[in-house]
Amino acid sequence: MKIGVDAGIRERRKYPRRTLFRAITLSEGGLEVARGRTLNISRRGAYFISSAGEELDVSRRFRAEIGVPRHTEGIFTLVPVVARATVCRREKLNGEWGVALYFQLEVDVGF
């Protein structure tokens, strides 16, 4: 099944997304609320999979932390990127949840 651009649907996002498989942690008031793994990320948001998605109501705000890869002068590192994020969509996916986040401010995700 083709989806998005592959299905002939015009991409309307202002910021390009990149595939990125990394751990993500959401917290609220200093307490961890959910962990997951990202599928893609942009400067203004991310989409990730989590078993705790049922707890992540749309419009709820969190502190999101993702390790973003950086490669400089032959050295590869994961740099923690922290953003204030709002849940803008969630969907049930084969026993887990797909969750879309909107970052309140543009973040440097390395591209």
C-alpha positions as CSV (number, residue, x, y, z in Angstrom):
1,M,0.0,0.0,0.0
2,K,1.4,3.4,-0.9
3,I,1.0,6.3,1.4
4,G,1.8,10.1,1.4
5,V,3.9,11.3,-1.5
6,D,4.2,7.7,-2.9
7,A,0.4,7.7,-3.3
8,G,0.4,10.9,-5.2
9,I,-0.6,13.1,-2.2
10,R,1.1,16.5,-2.2
11,E,3.3,17.0,0.8
12,R,2.1,20.2,2.7
13,R,4.5,20.2,5.6
14,K,6.7,23.3,6.0
15,Y,9.6,21.3,7.5
16,P,11.0,18.2,5.8
17,R,10.9,14.9,7.8
18,R,13.7,12.4,8.0
19,T,13.5,8.8,9.0
20,L,15.2,8.4,12.4
21,F,15.0,5.4,14.6
22,R,15.9,6.6,18.1
23,A,14.7,6.4,21.7
24,I,12.4,9.1,22.9
25,T,11.4,9.9,26.4
26,L,8.4,12.1,27.4
27,S,8.3,13.6,30.9
28,E,6.0,15.9,32.8
29,G,6.9,17.8,36.0
30,G,10.2,15.9,36.2
31,L,8.5,12.4,36.0
32,E,8.8,10.1,33.0
33,V,5.5,9.5,31.4
34,A,6.3,7.5,28.3
35,R,9.2,6.0,26.3
36,G,9.1,5.0,22.7
37,R,11.1,4.9,19.4
38,T,10.9,7.5,16.8
39,L,10.1,6.7,13.2
40,N,10.7,10.2,11.8
41,I,11.5,13.7,12.9
42,S,11.6,17.3,11.6
43,R,12.6,20.6,13.1
44,R,9.0,21.1,14.4
45,G,7.9,17.6,15.4
46,A,8.3,13.8,15.6
47,Y,6.3,10.7,15.1
48,F,7.0,7.8,17.4
49,I,5.7,4.4,18.5
50,S,5.0,3.6,22.2
51,S,3.1,1.1,24.3
52,A,2.2,4.0,26.6
53,G,0.4,6.0,24.0
54,E,-3.0,5.6,25.6
55,E,-1.7,7.9,28.4
56,L,-0.8,10.6,25.8
57,D,-3.9,12.6,25.2
58,V,-4.1,15.0,22.3
59,S,-3.2,18.6,23.3
60,R,-1.2,17.4,26.3
61,R,2.2,18.9,26.7
62,F,5.5,17.2,27.6
63,R,9.2,17.6,27.7
64,A,10.5,15.4,24.9
65,E,14.1,14.1,24.7
66,I,15.6,12.4,21.7
67,G,19.2,11.4,21.0
68,V,20.0,12.8,17.5
69,P,23.1,11.6,15.6
70,R,25.9,14.0,14.8
71,H,28.9,13.2,12.7
72,T,31.8,15.7,12.7
73,E,35.5,15.1,11.9
74,G,35.1,11.3,11.8
75,I,33.4,11.1,15.2
76,F,29.8,9.9,15.6
77,T,27.9,11.0,18.7
78,L,24.3,11.1,19.9
79,V,23.4,14.6,21.1
80,P,20.3,14.9,23.3
81,V,17.7,17.2,21.8
82,V,15.2,18.5,24.3
83,A,11.9,20.2,23.2
84,R,8.6,21.2,24.7
85,A,6.1,19.2,22.7
86,T,2.4,18.9,22.3
87,V,0.6,15.6,21.3
88,C,-1.2,16.5,18.1
89,R,-2.3,12.9,17.0
90,R,-2.3,9.4,18.3
91,E,-3.5,6.2,16.7
92,K,-3.7,2.5,17.7
93,L,-1.2,0.4,15.7
94,N,-1.0,-3.4,16.2
95,G,-1.0,-3.3,20.0
96,E,1.1,-0.1,20.3
97,W,0.4,3.5,19.7
98,G,1.6,5.9,17.0
99,V,2.0,9.4,18.4
100,A,2.6,12.7,16.6
101,L,4.3,15.5,18.4
102,Y,4.5,19.2,17.6
103,F,7.5,21.0,19.0
104,Q,6.7,24.4,20.3
105,L,9.9,25.9,19.0
106,E,12.0,24.9,16.1
107,V,14.9,22.5,17.2
108,D,18.2,21.6,15.6
109,V,17.8,18.0,14.5
110,G,20.9,18.0,12.4
111,F,19.5,18.7,8.9
